[in-house]
Amino acid sequence: MTDALPDRLSTNPKSPHYDEALLARGVGIRFNGQEKTNVEEYCVSEGWIRV
């Protein structure tokens, strides 16, 4: 098992990017140098977050 996070991840169970097992492990999101706790979805390659 790798510790690398996916390029895209969502907390919405209806999203194709939802991964319950990964979210259960805990994911920290840092965007523009600030830790975010209200992120619904992110995409690393495109450089955005949805809150």
PDB file with one MODEL, atoms N, CA, C and O in Angstrom:
MODEL        1
ATOM      1  N   MET A   1       0.850  -1.187   0.000  1.00  0.00           N
ATOM      2  CA  MET A   1       0.000   0.000   0.000  1.00  0.00           C
ATOM      3  C   MET A   1       0.890   1.242   0.000  1.00  0.00           C
ATOM      4  O   MET A   1       1.900   1.300   0.701  1.00  0.00           O
ATOM      5  N   THR A   2       0.507   2.204  -0.776  1.00  0.00           N
ATOM      6  CA  THR A   2       1.291   3.430  -0.895  1.00  0.00           C
ATOM      7  C   THR A   2       0.672   4.544  -0.058  1.00  0.00           C
ATOM      8  O   THR A   2      -0.527   4.534   0.219  1.00  0.00           O
ATOM      9  N   ASP A   3       1.496   5.494   0.336  1.00  0.00           N
ATOM     10  CA  ASP A   3       0.999   6.643   1.092  1.00  0.00           C
ATOM     11  C   ASP A   3       0.660   7.819   0.187  1.00  0.00           C
ATOM     12  O   ASP A   3       0.225   8.866   0.668  1.00  0.00           O
ATOM     13  N   ALA A   4       0.853   7.656  -1.121  1.00  0.00           N
ATOM     14  CA  ALA A   4       0.568   8.737  -2.056  1.00  0.00           C
ATOM     15  C   ALA A   4      -0.942   8.952  -2.168  1.00  0.00           C
ATOM     16  O   ALA A   4      -1.711   8.000  -2.303  1.00  0.00           O
ATOM     17  N   LEU A   5      -1.343  10.202  -2.111  1.00  0.00           N
ATOM     18  CA  LEU A   5      -2.758  10.538  -2.254  1.00  0.00           C
ATOM     19  C   LEU A   5      -3.128  10.592  -3.732  1.00  0.00           C
ATOM     20  O   LEU A   5      -2.272  10.854  -4.576  1.00  0.00           O
ATOM     21  N   PRO A   6      -4.394  10.346  -4.050  1.00  0.00           N
ATOM     22  CA  PRO A   6      -4.823  10.433  -5.443  1.00  0.00           C
ATOM     23  C   PRO A   6      -4.819  11.878  -5.928  1.00  0.00           C
ATOM     24  O   PRO A   6      -4.840  12.813  -5.128  1.00  0.00           O
ATOM     25  N   ASP A   7      -4.791  12.046  -7.240  1.00  0.00           N
ATOM     26  CA  ASP A   7      -4.822  13.386  -7.830  1.00  0.00           C
ATOM     27  C   ASP A   7      -6.106  14.116  -7.456  1.00  0.00           C
ATOM     28  O   ASP A   7      -6.115  15.335  -7.288  1.00  0.00           O
ATOM     29  N   ARG A   8      -7.179  13.362  -7.328  1.00  0.00           N
ATOM     30  CA  ARG A   8      -8.474  13.978  -7.020  1.00  0.00           C
ATOM     31  C   ARG A   8      -9.190  13.133  -5.968  1.00  0.00           C
ATOM     32  O   ARG A   8      -9.178  11.904  -6.031  1.00  0.00           O
ATOM     33  N   LEU A   9      -9.816  13.812  -4.997  1.00  0.00           N
ATOM     34  CA  LEU A   9     -10.518  13.122  -3.917  1.00  0.00           C
ATOM     35  C   LEU A   9     -11.711  13.960  -3.485  1.00  0.00           C
ATOM     36  O   LEU A   9     -11.641  15.189  -3.453  1.00  0.00           O
ATOM     37  N   SER A  10     -12.814  13.279  -3.151  1.00  0.00           N
ATOM     38  CA  SER A  10     -14.038  13.965  -2.731  1.00  0.00           C
ATOM     39  C   SER A  10     -14.579  13.337  -1.453  1.00  0.00           C
ATOM     40  O   SER A  10     -14.408  12.140  -1.223  1.00  0.00           O
ATOM     41  N   THR A  11     -15.233  14.149  -0.621  1.00  0.00           N
ATOM     42  CA  THR A  11     -15.896  13.646   0.580  1.00  0.00           C
ATOM     43  C   THR A  11     -17.370  13.339   0.319  1.00  0.00           C
ATOM     44  O   THR A  11     -18.074  12.874   1.215  1.00  0.00           O
ATOM     45  N   ASN A  12     -17.834  13.596  -0.891  1.00  0.00           N
ATOM     46  CA  ASN A  12     -19.226  13.349  -1.271  1.00  0.00           C
ATOM     47  C   ASN A  12     -19.368  11.903  -1.758  1.00  0.00           C
ATOM     48  O   ASN A  12     -18.767  11.538  -2.769  1.00  0.00           O
ATOM     49  N   PRO A  13     -20.155  11.071  -1.056  1.00  0.00           N
ATOM     50  CA  PRO A  13     -20.307   9.668  -1.458  1.00  0.00           C
ATOM     51  C   PRO A  13     -20.868   9.472  -2.869  1.00  0.00           C
ATOM     52  O   PRO A  13     -20.692   8.400  -3.448  1.00  0.00           O
ATOM     53  N   LYS A  14     -21.526  10.464  -3.424  1.00  0.00           N
ATOM     54  CA  LYS A  14     -22.077  10.351  -4.781  1.00  0.00           C
ATOM     55  C   LYS A  14     -21.037  10.637  -5.862  1.00  0.00           C
ATOM     56  O   LYS A  14     -21.291  10.394  -7.042  1.00  0.00           O
ATOM     57  N   SER A  15     -19.883  11.143  -5.478  1.00  0.00           N
ATOM     58  CA  SER A  15     -18.829  11.492  -6.428  1.00  0.00           C
ATOM     59  C   SER A  15     -18.046  10.251  -6.856  1.00  0.00           C
ATOM     60  O   SER A  15     -17.820   9.355  -6.042  1.00  0.00           O
ATOM     61  N   PRO A  16     -17.630  10.188  -8.122  1.00  0.00           N
ATOM     62  CA  PRO A  16     -16.769   9.072  -8.550  1.00  0.00           C
ATOM     63  C   PRO A  16     -15.376   9.146  -7.915  1.00  0.00           C
ATOM     64  O   PRO A  16     -14.611   8.185  -8.002  1.00  0.00           O
ATOM     65  N   HIS A  17     -15.041  10.257  -7.286  1.00  0.00           N
ATOM     66  CA  HIS A  17     -13.728  10.447  -6.663  1.00  0.00           C
ATOM     67  C   HIS A  17     -13.763  10.201  -5.157  1.00  0.00           C
ATOM     68  O   HIS A  17     -12.796  10.502  -4.457  1.00  0.00           O
ATOM     69  N   TYR A  18     -14.860   9.663  -4.659  1.00  0.00           N
ATOM     70  CA  TYR A  18     -15.024   9.350  -3.234  1.00  0.00           C
ATOM     71  C   TYR A  18     -14.282   8.053  -2.915  1.00  0.00           C
ATOM     72  O   TYR A  18     -14.389   7.077  -3.657  1.00  0.00           O
ATOM     73  N   ASP A  19     -13.535   8.042  -1.819  1.00  0.00           N
ATOM     74  CA  ASP A  19     -12.806   6.844  -1.373  1.00  0.00           C
ATOM     75  C   ASP A  19     -12.921   6.764   0.146  1.00  0.00           C
ATOM     76  O   ASP A  19     -12.144   7.385   0.871  1.00  0.00           O
ATOM     77  N   GLU A  20     -13.897   5.991   0.617  1.00  0.00           N
ATOM     78  CA  GLU A  20     -14.184   5.923   2.050  1.00  0.00           C
ATOM     79  C   GLU A  20     -12.988   5.429   2.857  1.00  0.00           C
ATOM     80  O   GLU A  20     -12.703   5.964   3.929  1.00  0.00           O
ATOM     81  N   ALA A  21     -12.289   4.418   2.357  1.00  0.00           N
ATOM     82  CA  ALA A  21     -11.146   3.861   3.091  1.00  0.00           C
ATOM     83  C   ALA A  21     -10.042   4.900   3.250  1.00  0.00           C
ATOM     84  O   ALA A  21      -9.442   5.011   4.319  1.00  0.00           O
ATOM     85  N   LEU A  22      -9.777   5.647   2.211  1.00  0.00           N
ATOM     86  CA  LEU A  22      -8.741   6.678   2.273  1.00  0.00           C
ATOM     87  C   LEU A  22      -9.149   7.805   3.217  1.00  0.00           C
ATOM     88  O   LEU A  22      -8.324   8.291   3.991  1.00  0.00           O
ATOM     89  N   LEU A  23     -10.396   8.217   3.162  1.00  0.00           N
ATOM     90  CA  LEU A  23     -10.875   9.280   4.046  1.00  0.00           C
ATOM     91  C   LEU A  23     -10.846   8.840   5.508  1.00  0.00           C
ATOM     92  O   LEU A  23     -10.605   9.655   6.397  1.00  0.00           O
ATOM     93  N   ALA A  24     -11.091   7.556   5.758  1.00  0.00           N
ATOM     94  CA  ALA A  24     -11.063   7.034   7.128  1.00  0.00           C
ATOM     95  C   ALA A  24      -9.657   7.108   7.719  1.00  0.00           C
ATOM     96  O   ALA A  24      -9.500   7.249   8.932  1.00  0.00           O
ATOM     97  N   ARG A  25      -8.637   7.012   6.869  1.00  0.00           N
ATOM     98  CA  ARG A  25      -7.244   7.130   7.328  1.00  0.00           C
ATOM     99  C   ARG A  25      -6.921   8.548   7.754  1.00  0.00           C
ATOM    100  O   ARG A  25      -6.046   8.775   8.590  1.00  0.00           O
ATOM    101  N   GLY A  26      -7.634   9.500   7.173  1.00  0.00           N
ATOM    102  CA  GLY A  26      -7.375  10.907   7.473  1.00  0.00           C
ATOM    103  C   GLY A  26      -6.556  11.551   6.376  1.00  0.00           C
ATOM    104  O   GLY A  26      -5.514  11.031   5.976  1.00  0.00           O
ATOM    105  N   VAL A  27      -7.025  12.672   5.897  1.00  0.00           N
ATOM    106  CA  VAL A  27      -6.355  13.403   4.824  1.00  0.00           C
ATOM    107  C   VAL A  27      -6.253  14.857   5.240  1.00  0.00           C
ATOM    108  O   VAL A  27      -7.254  15.468   5.615  1.00  0.00           O
ATOM    109  N   GLY A  28      -5.064  15.412   5.178  1.00  0.00           N
ATOM    110  CA  GLY A  28      -4.870  16.829   5.469  1.00  0.00           C
ATOM    111  C   GLY A  28      -4.698  17.595   4.170  1.00  0.00           C
ATOM    112  O   GLY A  28      -3.971  17.147   3.284  1.00  0.00           O
ATOM    113  N   ILE A  29      -5.344  18.726   4.043  1.00  0.00           N
ATOM    114  CA  ILE A  29      -5.278  19.530   2.822  1.00  0.00           C
ATOM    115  C   ILE A  29      -4.625  20.867   3.141  1.00  0.00           C
ATOM    116  O   ILE A  29      -5.058  21.591   4.037  1.00  0.00           O
ATOM    117  N   ARG A  30      -3.569  21.180   2.388  1.00  0.00           N
ATOM    118  CA  ARG A  30      -2.898  22.464   2.509  1.00  0.00           C
ATOM    119  C   ARG A  30      -3.030  23.146   1.157  1.00  0.00           C
ATOM    120  O   ARG A  30      -2.598  22.610   0.137  1.00  0.00           O
ATOM    121  N   PHE A  31      -3.638  24.346   1.153  1.00  0.00           N
ATOM    122  CA  PHE A  31      -3.885  25.081  -0.082  1.00  0.00           C
ATOM    123  C   PHE A  31      -3.382  26.499   0.089  1.00  0.00           C
ATOM    124  O   PHE A  31      -3.757  27.185   1.040  1.00  0.00           O
ATOM    125  N   ASN A  32      -2.535  26.942  -0.827  1.00  0.00           N
ATOM    126  CA  ASN A  32      -1.923  28.276  -0.758  1.00  0.00           C
ATOM    127  C   ASN A  32      -1.274  28.527   0.603  1.00  0.00           C
ATOM    128  O   ASN A  32      -1.353  29.629   1.147  1.00  0.00           O
ATOM    129  N   GLY A  33      -0.633  27.490   1.142  1.00  0.00           N
ATOM    130  CA  GLY A  33       0.105  27.630   2.392  1.00  0.00           C
ATOM    131  C   GLY A  33      -0.722  27.579   3.656  1.00  0.00           C
ATOM    132  O   GLY A  33      -0.185  27.755   4.749  1.00  0.00           O
ATOM    133  N   GLN A  34      -2.027  27.340   3.534  1.00  0.00           N
ATOM    134  CA  GLN A  34      -2.896  27.281   4.713  1.00  0.00           C
ATOM    135  C   GLN A  34      -3.578  25.924   4.791  1.00  0.00           C
ATOM    136  O   GLN A  34      -4.052  25.392   3.787  1.00  0.00           O
ATOM    137  N   GLU A  35      -3.620  25.367   6.012  1.00  0.00           N
ATOM    138  CA  GLU A  35      -4.323  24.103   6.210  1.00  0.00           C
ATOM    139  C   GLU A  35      -5.825  24.354   6.169  1.00  0.00           C
ATOM    140  O   GLU A  35      -6.337  25.248   6.842  1.00  0.00           O
ATOM    141  N   LYS A  36      -6.517  23.559   5.378  1.00  0.00           N
ATOM    142  CA  LYS A  36      -7.969  23.697   5.217  1.00  0.00           C
ATOM    143  C   LYS A  36      -8.674  22.500   5.846  1.00  0.00           C
ATOM    144  O   LYS A  36      -8.231  21.361   5.695  1.00  0.00           O
ATOM    145  N   THR A  37      -9.770  22.763   6.549  1.00  0.00           N
ATOM    146  CA  THR A  37     -10.536  21.692   7.182  1.00  0.00           C
ATOM    147  C   THR A  37     -11.946  21.572   6.613  1.00  0.00           C
ATOM    148  O   THR A  37     -12.713  20.709   7.040  1.00  0.00           O
ATOM    149  N   ASN A  38     -12.292  22.423   5.662  1.00  0.00           N
ATOM    150  CA  ASN A  38     -13.649  22.428   5.113  1.00  0.00           C
ATOM    151  C   ASN A  38     -13.685  22.074   3.627  1.00  0.00           C
ATOM    152  O   ASN A  38     -14.564  22.540   2.901  1.00  0.00           O
ATOM    153  N   VAL A  39     -12.743  21.262   3.172  1.00  0.00           N
ATOM    154  CA  VAL A  39     -12.641  20.919   1.755  1.00  0.00           C
ATOM    155  C   VAL A  39     -13.578  19.759   1.423  1.00  0.00           C
ATOM    156  O   VAL A  39     -13.545  18.719   2.081  1.00  0.00           O
ATOM    157  N   GLU A  40     -14.409  19.942   0.401  1.00  0.00           N
ATOM    158  CA  GLU A  40     -15.311  18.886  -0.065  1.00  0.00           C
ATOM    159  C   GLU A  40     -14.638  18.042  -1.143  1.00  0.00           C
ATOM    160  O   GLU A  40     -14.844  16.830  -1.208  1.00  0.00           O
ATOM    161  N   GLU A  41     -13.832  18.687  -1.987  1.00  0.00           N
ATOM    162  CA  GLU A  41     -13.166  17.978  -3.080  1.00  0.00           C
ATOM    163  C   GLU A  41     -11.916  18.750  -3.465  1.00  0.00           C
ATOM    164  O   GLU A  41     -11.859  19.971  -3.316  1.00  0.00           O
ATOM    165  N   TYR A  42     -10.905  18.025  -3.966  1.00  0.00           N
ATOM    166  CA  TYR A  42      -9.704  18.699  -4.448  1.00  0.00           C
ATOM    167  C   TYR A  42      -9.178  18.009  -5.691  1.00  0.00           C
ATOM    168  O   TYR A  42      -9.477  16.842  -5.941  1.00  0.00           O
ATOM    169  N   CYS A  43      -8.390  18.742  -6.470  1.00  0.00           N
ATOM    170  CA  CYS A  43      -7.694  18.199  -7.631  1.00  0.00           C
ATOM    171  C   CYS A  43      -6.293  18.800  -7.641  1.00  0.00           C
ATOM    172  O   CYS A  43      -6.130  20.005  -7.829  1.00  0.00           O
ATOM    173  N   VAL A  44      -5.288  17.961  -7.438  1.00  0.00           N
ATOM    174  CA  VAL A  44      -3.905  18.428  -7.366  1.00  0.00           C
ATOM    175  C   VAL A  44      -3.428  18.933  -8.724  1.00  0.00           C
ATOM    176  O   VAL A  44      -2.855  20.019  -8.808  1.00  0.00           O
ATOM    177  N   SER A  45      -3.656  18.158  -9.793  1.00  0.00           N
ATOM    178  CA  SER A  45      -3.123  18.521 -11.106  1.00  0.00           C
ATOM    179  C   SER A  45      -3.717  19.815 -11.651  1.00  0.00           C
ATOM    180  O   SER A  45      -3.052  20.540 -12.391  1.00  0.00           O
ATOM    181  N   GLU A  46      -4.961  20.109 -11.291  1.00  0.00           N
ATOM    182  CA  GLU A  46      -5.603  21.341 -11.752  1.00  0.00           C
ATOM    183  C   GLU A  46      -5.463  22.476 -10.750  1.00  0.00           C
ATOM    184  O   GLU A  46      -5.776  23.622 -11.072  1.00  0.00           O
ATOM    185  N   GLY A  47      -4.994  22.175  -9.528  1.00  0.00           N
ATOM    186  CA  GLY A  47      -4.705  23.201  -8.527  1.00  0.00           C
ATOM    187  C   GLY A  47      -5.918  23.878  -7.917  1.00  0.00           C
ATOM    188  O   GLY A  47      -5.897  25.089  -7.698  1.00  0.00           O
ATOM    189  N   TRP A  48      -6.989  23.115  -7.632  1.00  0.00           N
ATOM    190  CA  TRP A  48      -8.174  23.731  -7.041  1.00  0.00           C
ATOM    191  C   TRP A  48      -8.722  22.889  -5.897  1.00  0.00           C
ATOM    192  O   TRP A  48      -8.434  21.698  -5.783  1.00  0.00           O
ATOM    193  N   ILE A  49      -9.525  23.544  -5.049  1.00  0.00           N
ATOM    194  CA  ILE A  49     -10.287  22.864  -4.001  1.00  0.00           C
ATOM    195  C   ILE A  49     -11.714  23.377  -4.044  1.00  0.00           C
ATOM    196  O   ILE A  49     -11.965  24.505  -4.468  1.00  0.00           O
ATOM    197  N   ARG A  50     -12.653  22.541  -3.603  1.00  0.00           N
ATOM    198  CA  ARG A  50     -14.059  22.951  -3.472  1.00  0.00           C
ATOM    199  C   ARG A  50     -14.393  22.888  -1.987  1.00  0.00           C
ATOM    200  O   ARG A  50     -14.198  21.860  -1.337  1.00  0.00           O
ATOM    201  N   VAL A  51     -14.896  23.993  -1.462  1.00  0.00           N
ATOM    202  CA  VAL A  51     -15.242  24.051  -0.030  1.00  0.00           C
ATOM    203  C   VAL A  51     -16.742  24.097   0.158  1.00  0.00           C
ATOM    204  O   VAL A  51     -17.221  24.148   1.291  1.00  0.00           O
TER     205      VAL A  51
ENDMDL
END
